[in-house]
Amino acid sequence: MNDMWLPILFLLIGVSLGLLTDVQVPAQYADYLSIAVLAAFDTLFGGIRAHLERTFDEKVFITGFFFNVSLAAFLAFLGVQLGIDLYLAAVFAFGVRLFQNLAIIRRQIIDQKLLTKFRKK
């Protein structure tokens, strides 16, 4: 758990910079940005889950991040070209995985705390 402070630090720095700057995303790129953010969160929570399960692999994490973001952007682009909201498929898929990963992370943390509590007794 000692190596978890670095991602949290950079997350706080990123959120702070985002709140302090006045960057406007053009409306035509809103679909692309939203899907990229979802893909990034999916990868982030998948990495946290893998870390808690002690199966984390940097190569899988990095390649998964770029593959997820690229696939999501491609689906959004293809949907715009075809005139359909194809990006909604990626939104649905990443949304489901986000909630699944969060549920597993929550259970892992609860289980670890319960094990620690019972070991102390």
C-alpha positions as CSV (number, residue, x, y, z in Angstrom):
1,M,0.0,0.0,0.0
2,N,3.1,2.3,0.3
3,D,3.4,2.6,-3.5
4,M,-0.2,3.9,-3.9
5,W,0.6,7.5,-2.9
6,L,2.1,8.4,-6.2
7,P,-1.0,7.9,-8.4
8,I,-3.1,9.6,-5.8
9,L,-0.7,12.6,-5.8
10,F,-0.9,12.9,-9.5
11,L,-4.6,12.5,-9.5
12,L,-4.9,15.4,-7.1
13,I,-2.5,17.5,-9.2
14,G,-4.5,16.8,-12.4
15,V,-7.8,17.6,-10.8
16,S,-6.4,20.8,-9.3
17,L,-5.0,21.9,-12.7
18,G,-8.3,21.0,-14.4
19,L,-10.2,23.1,-11.9
20,L,-7.8,26.1,-12.1
21,T,-7.6,26.3,-15.9
22,D,-10.4,27.5,-18.2
23,V,-10.0,25.1,-21.0
24,Q,-13.0,24.8,-23.2
25,V,-13.6,21.6,-25.3
26,P,-15.4,22.3,-28.6
27,A,-18.8,20.6,-28.7
28,Q,-17.8,18.5,-31.7
29,Y,-15.2,16.7,-29.6
30,A,-17.4,16.2,-26.6
31,D,-18.3,12.6,-27.6
32,Y,-14.6,11.7,-28.1
33,L,-13.5,13.2,-24.8
34,S,-16.3,11.6,-22.8
35,I,-15.5,8.2,-24.2
36,A,-11.7,8.7,-23.7
37,V,-12.3,9.6,-20.1
38,L,-14.5,6.5,-19.5
39,A,-11.9,4.3,-21.1
40,A,-9.2,5.9,-19.0
41,F,-11.2,5.3,-15.8
42,D,-11.9,1.8,-16.8
43,T,-8.2,1.1,-17.2
44,L,-7.4,2.9,-13.9
45,F,-9.9,0.9,-11.9
46,G,-8.9,-2.3,-13.6
47,G,-5.3,-1.5,-12.5
48,I,-6.4,-0.8,-8.9
49,R,-8.3,-4.1,-9.0
50,A,-5.3,-6.0,-10.3
51,H,-3.0,-4.4,-7.7
52,L,-5.4,-5.5,-4.9
53,E,-5.5,-9.0,-6.4
54,R,-1.7,-8.9,-6.7
55,T,-1.9,-9.6,-10.5
56,F,-0.8,-6.1,-11.7
57,D,1.4,-6.0,-14.8
58,E,2.7,-2.7,-16.1
59,K,2.7,-3.8,-19.7
60,V,-0.9,-5.0,-19.5
61,F,-1.9,-1.7,-17.8
62,I,-0.2,0.6,-20.4
63,T,-1.2,-1.4,-23.5
64,G,-4.7,-1.7,-22.1
65,F,-5.0,2.0,-21.5
66,F,-3.9,2.9,-25.1
67,F,-5.9,0.1,-26.7
68,N,-9.1,1.1,-24.8
69,V,-8.8,4.8,-25.5
70,S,-8.0,4.1,-29.2
71,L,-10.9,1.6,-29.6
72,A,-13.3,4.0,-28.0
73,A,-12.2,6.9,-30.1
74,F,-12.4,4.8,-33.3
75,L,-16.0,3.7,-32.3
76,A,-16.9,7.3,-31.8
77,F,-15.3,8.4,-35.1
78,L,-17.0,5.5,-37.0
79,G,-20.3,6.4,-35.5
80,V,-20.0,10.0,-36.6
81,Q,-19.1,8.9,-40.1
82,L,-22.1,6.5,-40.2
83,G,-24.5,9.0,-38.6
84,I,-25.3,6.8,-35.7
85,D,-24.4,7.1,-32.0
86,L,-22.1,4.1,-32.1
87,Y,-20.1,5.6,-29.2
88,L,-23.0,4.6,-26.9
89,A,-21.8,1.0,-27.2
90,A,-18.5,1.9,-25.8
91,V,-20.1,4.0,-23.1
92,F,-22.3,1.1,-22.1
93,A,-19.4,-1.4,-22.1
94,F,-17.0,0.8,-20.2
95,G,-19.8,1.8,-17.7
96,V,-20.6,-1.8,-16.9
97,R,-16.9,-2.6,-16.4
98,L,-16.4,0.5,-14.2
99,F,-19.2,-0.6,-11.9
100,Q,-18.0,-4.2,-11.8
101,N,-14.4,-3.1,-11.0
102,L,-15.6,-0.7,-8.3
103,A,-17.7,-3.5,-6.7
104,I,-14.7,-5.9,-6.7
105,I,-12.4,-3.2,-5.3
106,R,-14.9,-2.4,-2.6
107,R,-15.2,-6.1,-1.7
108,Q,-11.4,-6.6,-1.7
109,I,-10.9,-3.6,0.6
110,I,-13.6,-4.8,3.0
111,D,-12.2,-8.4,3.0
112,Q,-8.7,-7.1,3.7
113,K,-9.9,-4.9,6.6
114,L,-11.9,-7.9,8.0
115,L,-8.9,-10.2,7.7
116,T,-6.7,-7.6,9.4
117,K,-9.3,-7.2,12.2
118,F,-9.6,-10.9,12.8
119,R,-5.8,-11.4,12.8
120,K,-5.4,-8.8,15.6
121,K,-7.8,-10.8,17.9
